[in-house]
Amino acid sequence: MNGLNAAMIAGAVVGLGLYVLVRALFPQRPGLAARMAALDATRRRRDLEEQQAGRLSPTLEKVGGIRARLGRELARVCEARGWRLRSVRADLAITERSLEGFLATKFLLPAAALLFVPLIVAYFTLLGLGSSVAVPVWICVLFAAIFFFFPDLQLRQEAQARRQDFRHVVGAFLDLVSMNLAGGRGVPEALMTASNVGEGWAMHRIRDALANARITGQTPWQSLGRLGEELDISELRDLAGALALVADDGAQIRKSLSARAASMRSRELSELEGKAGERSQSMLVAQLFLCAGFLIFLAYPALIRVLAS
């Protein structure tokens, strides 16, 4: 009887562990109220950080200065060796981060991992696992390699999300430009008027690019193309090329912009449908894990009894 109880308890523990693992891998999606509360909390935290930015302690200011100097030296080394880092620069440009800070982070994280070698050696010695330095060094080197590539993964994910938002804004911008052209405005005036409608960060970048075009004497589509090259947004580069080809034909431009906006909306809809399909597959996998855990919970006591006999 005691063996049966122990087997049931062990099966319950295994089933609970599988359930916790599934919930950790596939967390429940928060509701609208939770998302709005998280957004408000993020805004309040950002305002508080901006208020405290001018009240940093001298120690933190000194650390920030050292990090900035290290980033500048690393950027100078990259330039001296001819490493352009175009994709990294485009990701940094769209996330509004500096190359110096990114390079300093990539250097400091692995260095911090290597600093833990003496601590791990002492910990292994206390556990009685020997005083060899090879195993702790390899462990720290492995973590240093992970930390070296971690900023790239984080930057790429953030840049991908912001590019998706930017493409959505570009589709709405094309519709606004087409409407302004239909109202009788010229191409430069229609572009500037459409950029003054939105207040998001993407529309601000488009508006700044068009304003700089007036100052530098470039055409608006040249400035949009340069912005597309800087942020690696193919839709802006294609838009600049289309405007350069048919800049004198308002009706042709209007039809082209309308077609491009419809194509972008169709592509965005297909991507959303693909993501929805992936999430459905994830839910199916989670259900299969739950079923497998329940079957293990039911079969584990009987299997233990059979093996014990």
VEXDREN-2710 file (C-alpha; in Angstrom, 1 decimal):
% VEXDREN-2710
k/r/px/py/pz
1/MET/0.0/0.0/0.0
2/ASN/2.8/2.4/0.9
3/GLY/4.5/1.6/-2.5
4/LEU/1.2/2.4/-4.3
5/ASN/0.9/5.7/-2.4
6/ALA/4.5/6.6/-3.2
7/ALA/3.9/5.8/-6.8
8/MET/0.8/8.0/-7.0
9/ILE/2.6/10.8/-5.3
10/ALA/5.5/10.5/-7.7
11/GLY/3.1/10.4/-10.7
12/ALA/1.3/13.5/-9.3
13/VAL/4.7/15.3/-9.0
14/VAL/5.6/14.4/-12.6
15/GLY/2.2/15.5/-13.9
16/LEU/2.5/18.8/-12.0
17/GLY/6.0/19.4/-13.4
18/LEU/4.8/18.8/-16.9
19/TYR/1.9/21.2/-16.4
20/VAL/4.2/23.9/-15.0
21/LEU/6.6/23.3/-18.0
22/VAL/3.7/23.7/-20.5
23/ARG/2.5/26.9/-18.8
24/ALA/6.0/28.3/-18.8
25/LEU/6.5/27.5/-22.5
26/PHE/3.1/28.6/-23.6
27/PRO/1.9/31.3/-21.1
28/GLN/-1.6/32.6/-21.2
29/ARG/-2.2/35.7/-23.2
30/PRO/-3.0/38.7/-21.1
31/GLY/-6.4/40.4/-21.6
32/LEU/-7.0/43.9/-22.9
33/ALA/-7.2/45.4/-19.4
34/ALA/-3.9/43.9/-18.4
35/ARG/-2.2/45.2/-21.5
36/MET/-3.5/48.7/-20.9
37/ALA/-2.3/48.6/-17.3
38/ALA/1.1/47.4/-18.5
39/LEU/1.2/50.2/-21.0
40/ASP/0.4/52.8/-18.4
41/ALA/3.0/51.4/-16.0
42/THR/5.6/51.5/-18.8
43/ARG/4.8/55.2/-19.5
44/ARG/4.9/56.1/-15.8
45/ARG/8.3/54.3/-15.5
46/ARG/9.6/56.1/-18.5
47/ASP/8.6/59.4/-17.2
48/LEU/10.2/58.6/-13.8
49/GLU/13.4/57.6/-15.5
50/GLU/13.5/60.8/-17.5
51/GLN/13.0/62.8/-14.3
52/GLN/15.8/60.9/-12.6
53/ALA/18.1/61.1/-15.6
54/GLY/19.4/64.5/-14.4
55/ARG/19.9/63.3/-10.8
56/LEU/22.5/60.5/-11.4
57/SER/25.1/60.0/-8.7
58/PRO/28.7/60.8/-9.6
59/THR/29.6/57.1/-9.5
60/LEU/26.9/56.3/-12.1
61/GLU/28.0/59.2/-14.3
62/LYS/31.6/57.9/-14.1
63/VAL/30.5/54.4/-15.1
64/GLY/28.5/55.8/-18.0
65/GLY/31.5/57.8/-19.1
66/ILE/33.7/54.8/-19.1
67/ARG/31.2/52.8/-21.1
68/ALA/30.8/55.6/-23.6
69/ARG/34.6/55.9/-24.1
70/LEU/34.9/52.1/-24.5
71/GLY/32.1/52.2/-27.1
72/ARG/33.9/54.9/-29.0
73/GLU/37.2/53.0/-29.0
74/LEU/35.4/49.9/-30.3
75/ALA/33.7/51.8/-33.0
76/ARG/37.0/53.3/-34.0
77/VAL/38.5/49.8/-34.2
78/CYS/35.6/48.6/-36.4
79/GLU/36.1/51.6/-38.7
80/ALA/39.8/51.1/-38.9
81/ARG/39.3/47.5/-39.9
82/GLY/36.7/48.3/-42.5
83/TRP/33.8/46.6/-40.7
84/ARG/30.7/48.5/-42.0
85/LEU/28.2/46.5/-40.0
86/ARG/25.4/47.6/-42.3
87/SER/22.6/45.3/-40.9
88/VAL/23.6/46.2/-37.3
89/ARG/23.6/49.9/-38.1
90/ALA/20.2/49.6/-39.8
91/ASP/18.8/47.8/-36.7
92/LEU/20.3/50.4/-34.4
93/ALA/18.9/53.3/-36.5
94/ILE/15.4/51.9/-36.4
95/THR/15.6/51.2/-32.7
96/GLU/17.2/54.7/-32.0
97/ARG/20.2/53.2/-30.3
98/SER/23.9/54.1/-30.7
99/LEU/26.5/51.9/-32.2
100/GLU/28.9/52.8/-29.4
101/GLY/26.5/51.6/-26.7
102/PHE/25.8/48.4/-28.5
103/LEU/29.5/47.6/-29.0
104/ALA/30.2/48.4/-25.4
105/THR/27.5/46.0/-24.3
106/LYS/28.8/43.2/-26.5
107/PHE/32.2/43.7/-24.9
108/LEU/31.2/44.1/-21.2
109/LEU/28.7/41.2/-21.0
110/PRO/31.3/38.5/-22.0
111/ALA/33.9/40.2/-19.8
112/ALA/31.5/40.0/-16.8
113/ALA/31.0/36.3/-17.5
114/LEU/34.7/35.7/-17.4
115/LEU/35.1/37.5/-14.1
116/PHE/33.2/34.7/-12.4
117/VAL/35.9/32.1/-13.0
118/PRO/37.5/32.4/-9.5
119/LEU/34.1/32.3/-7.9
120/ILE/33.1/29.1/-9.7
121/VAL/36.5/27.5/-8.9
122/ALA/36.0/28.3/-5.2
123/TYR/32.4/26.9/-5.4
124/PHE/33.6/23.7/-7.0
125/THR/36.3/23.4/-4.3
126/LEU/33.7/23.8/-1.5
127/LEU/31.5/21.1/-3.1
128/GLY/34.5/18.7/-3.2
129/LEU/34.5/18.4/-7.0
130/GLY/38.2/19.1/-7.3
131/SER/40.3/22.2/-7.7
132/SER/40.8/22.0/-11.4
133/VAL/40.4/25.2/-13.3
134/ALA/39.5/23.7/-16.7
135/VAL/35.8/23.0/-16.1
136/PRO/35.0/26.4/-14.5
137/VAL/36.9/28.2/-17.3
138/TRP/34.9/26.3/-20.0
139/ILE/31.7/27.0/-18.2
140/CYS/32.5/30.7/-18.1
141/VAL/33.6/30.7/-21.8
142/LEU/30.3/29.1/-22.8
143/PHE/28.4/31.8/-20.9
144/ALA/30.6/34.5/-22.4
145/ALA/29.8/33.2/-25.9
146/ILE/26.1/33.3/-25.1
147/PHE/26.3/36.8/-23.7
148/PHE/28.3/37.9/-26.7
149/PHE/25.5/37.0/-29.1
150/PHE/22.6/37.9/-26.8
151/PRO/22.7/41.7/-27.7
152/ASP/22.5/40.8/-31.4
153/LEU/19.4/38.5/-30.9
154/GLN/17.7/41.2/-28.7
155/LEU/18.5/43.9/-31.2
156/ARG/17.3/41.8/-34.2
157/GLN/14.0/41.0/-32.5
158/GLU/13.3/44.6/-31.5
159/ALA/14.2/45.9/-34.9
160/GLN/12.0/43.3/-36.6
161/ALA/9.0/44.4/-34.5
162/ARG/9.7/48.1/-35.2
163/ARG/10.0/47.5/-38.9
164/GLN/6.7/45.7/-38.9
165/ASP/5.1/48.8/-37.2
166/PHE/6.9/51.1/-39.7
167/ARG/5.5/49.1/-42.7
168/HIS/2.0/49.4/-41.3
169/VAL/2.5/53.2/-41.0
170/VAL/3.9/53.3/-44.6
171/GLY/0.7/51.7/-45.9
172/ALA/-1.4/54.3/-44.2
173/PHE/0.9/57.0/-45.4
174/LEU/0.5/55.9/-49.0
175/ASP/-3.3/56.0/-48.6
176/LEU/-3.0/59.6/-47.2
177/VAL/-0.8/60.7/-50.1
178/SER/-3.1/59.2/-52.6
179/MET/-6.1/61.1/-51.1
180/ASN/-4.1/64.4/-51.1
181/LEU/-3.2/63.8/-54.8
182/ALA/-6.8/63.2/-55.6
183/GLY/-7.6/66.6/-53.9
184/GLY/-5.4/68.4/-56.4
185/ARG/-2.2/68.8/-54.4
186/GLY/1.2/68.3/-56.0
187/VAL/3.5/65.4/-55.0
188/PRO/5.8/67.3/-52.6
189/GLU/2.8/69.1/-50.9
190/ALA/0.8/65.8/-50.7
191/LEU/3.8/64.0/-49.1
192/MET/4.3/66.7/-46.5
193/THR/0.6/67.1/-45.7
194/ALA/0.2/63.3/-45.3
195/SER/3.2/63.1/-43.0
196/ASN/1.6/65.8/-40.7
197/VAL/-1.4/63.6/-39.9
198/GLY/0.1/61.0/-37.7
199/GLU/2.0/61.4/-34.4
200/GLY/3.8/58.1/-34.1
201/TRP/7.5/57.6/-34.1
202/ALA/7.4/56.2/-37.6
203/MET/5.5/59.2/-39.0
204/HIS/7.9/61.5/-37.2
205/ARG/10.8/59.9/-39.0
206/ILE/9.1/60.3/-42.4
207/ARG/8.2/63.9/-41.5
208/ASP/11.8/64.7/-40.5
209/ALA/13.1/63.2/-43.7
210/LEU/10.8/65.3/-45.8
211/ALA/11.7/68.4/-43.8
212/ASN/15.4/67.7/-44.3
213/ALA/14.8/67.3/-48.0
214/ARG/13.7/70.9/-48.1
215/ILE/16.7/72.1/-46.3
216/THR/19.3/70.2/-48.3
217/GLY/17.6/70.8/-51.6
218/GLN/16.8/67.2/-52.4
219/THR/13.6/65.9/-53.8
220/PRO/11.2/64.3/-51.3
221/TRP/11.5/60.9/-52.8
222/GLN/15.3/61.0/-52.6
223/SER/15.0/61.7/-48.9
224/LEU/12.5/58.9/-48.5
225/GLY/14.8/56.5/-50.3
226/ARG/17.7/57.5/-48.1
227/LEU/15.6/56.9/-45.1
228/GLY/14.7/53.5/-46.5
229/GLU/18.4/52.7/-46.9
230/GLU/19.2/53.8/-43.4
231/LEU/16.4/51.8/-41.7
232/ASP/16.4/48.9/-44.2
233/ILE/12.8/49.4/-45.2
234/SER/12.3/48.1/-48.7
235/GLU/8.9/49.6/-49.0
236/LEU/10.4/53.1/-48.7
237/ARG/13.0/52.4/-51.3
238/ASP/10.4/51.1/-53.7
239/LEU/8.2/54.1/-53.1
240/ALA/11.2/56.5/-53.8
241/GLY/11.9/54.7/-57.0
242/ALA/8.3/54.8/-58.1
243/LEU/7.9/58.5/-57.3
244/ALA/11.1/59.2/-59.2
245/LEU/9.8/57.5/-62.3
246/VAL/6.4/59.1/-62.5
247/ALA/6.9/62.3/-60.6
248/ASP/5.2/64.4/-63.3
249/ASP/2.1/62.3/-63.8
250/GLY/-0.3/62.9/-60.8
251/ALA/-2.9/60.4/-61.9
252/GLN/-0.3/57.7/-62.5
253/ILE/1.2/58.3/-59.1
254/ARG/-2.2/58.1/-57.4
255/LYS/-2.9/54.8/-59.0
256/SER/0.5/53.4/-58.2
257/LEU/0.3/54.5/-54.6
258/SER/-3.2/53.0/-54.2
259/ALA/-2.0/49.7/-55.6
260/ARG/1.0/49.7/-53.4
261/ALA/-1.1/50.4/-50.3
262/ALA/-3.5/47.6/-51.2
263/SER/-0.6/45.2/-51.8
264/MET/1.0/46.1/-48.4
265/ARG/-2.3/45.5/-46.6
266/SER/-2.8/42.2/-48.3
267/ARG/0.8/41.2/-47.3
268/GLU/0.2/42.3/-43.7
269/LEU/-3.1/40.3/-43.6
270/SER/-1.4/37.2/-44.9
271/GLU/1.4/37.6/-42.3
272/LEU/-1.2/38.0/-39.5
273/GLU/-3.0/34.8/-40.7
274/GLY/0.4/33.0/-40.7
275/LYS/1.0/34.1/-37.1
276/ALA/-2.4/33.0/-36.1
277/GLY/-1.8/29.6/-37.7
278/GLU/1.5/29.3/-35.8
279/ARG/-0.3/30.1/-32.5
280/SER/-3.0/27.6/-33.2
281/GLN/-0.3/25.0/-33.8
282/SER/1.4/26.1/-30.5
283/MET/-1.9/25.6/-28.7
284/LEU/-2.3/22.1/-30.2
285/VAL/1.2/21.2/-29.0
286/ALA/0.3/22.4/-25.5
287/GLN/-2.8/20.3/-25.5
288/LEU/-0.8/17.3/-26.6
289/PHE/1.7/17.9/-23.8
290/LEU/-1.2/18.1/-21.3
291/CYS/-2.7/14.9/-22.6
292/ALA/0.7/13.1/-22.4
293/GLY/1.1/14.4/-18.8
294/PHE/-2.3/13.1/-17.9
295/LEU/-1.6/9.7/-19.4
296/ILE/1.7/9.5/-17.6
297/PHE/-0.1/10.4/-14.4
298/LEU/-2.5/7.5/-14.9
299/ALA/-0.1/4.9/-16.1
300/TYR/2.9/5.7/-13.8
301/PRO/1.5/3.9/-10.6
302/ALA/0.6/0.8/-12.6
303/LEU/3.9/0.7/-14.3
304/ILE/5.7/1.0/-10.9
305/ARG/3.7/-1.9/-9.5
306/VAL/4.5/-4.1/-12.5
307/LEU/8.2/-3.3/-12.3
308/ALA/8.2/-3.8/-8.5
309/SER/6.6/-7.2/-8.8
END
